[in-house]
Amino acid sequence: MGRRRVENGYYGGPGFSLYHAKGPGGRTALPPHFHDEYLICGQLRGDEQCHVGGKLHRFREGDVVLINPQQVHTGNARGDEIEYVRLYVDRDVVERLTEELGAPNQMPEFTSLRACGQRDLVLAMAHLLELVQRRDGTVEAVTSDQPSLDAPTTMDVDTALQQVLVWALEGFSNLRTPRVRSTARVGHRKIARVLDYLRDLAPNAAPSDASLDRLAHEAELSKYHFVRQFQRSVGMTPGAYLRTLRLCHAARLLRKQPDPIVDIAAAVGFADHPSFSRAFARHMGMTPSQYRALGPL
């Protein structure tokens, strides 16, 4: 018996998550959002497009998309002949890897949004996906003359993950050249200052600490001009950005701490479990329980 990959599924491991999409189920349009992890997306088949920094970018088979932590983007696959692999990597994993590599920038950021014609890197991501699926026993059996393969070890998965990460960071980030500008850089100095302020806020900070008046004051702009400049520079409204930050923090807590989900919801400023679960599912594409089941980071 041989093996084939299951379509449209999430998978996890220490410090990373994978999402595999194939066929019509992978065409779901994604509104402006961001994640707390590094995102590497390998386009196996079909075309995809997304807005980043207010600009439309298109990706084709063999391309790799590279998104930094907390970099706002959209997503929209085109056509039924679509297949891609998304790899989300925790920042702690990247920091440990850069220390091992002896790189001068231990928190590198991608300096290229699109890496064209990276078929070998895309195939390396597909190989990582296959290893994780075989490890978890989630691949489907198909008739084949080939014997079944033994389940990969943790070392096999870790080695494949490191290969993809080193490839992406060495080739398309400021890992060795810290002064090279990241694609996530916000050009508006006053809006960049507000982003730093929001990122430093406690997830359950008082509403007055993140009110529109307070944020406009931090930016030294009128409320009207602040909202316009924030949305133009960042790609989403201040309120949406703050809610997404809280959901990102919740995602980390779900896979790093055993606290009940209702306690995590309260810790990131949600009034109750149901409203948190609905918001989390819209953001992550799965419920908090399903995300926690991917395993610890």
Disulfide bonds with the S-S distance in Angstrom:
none
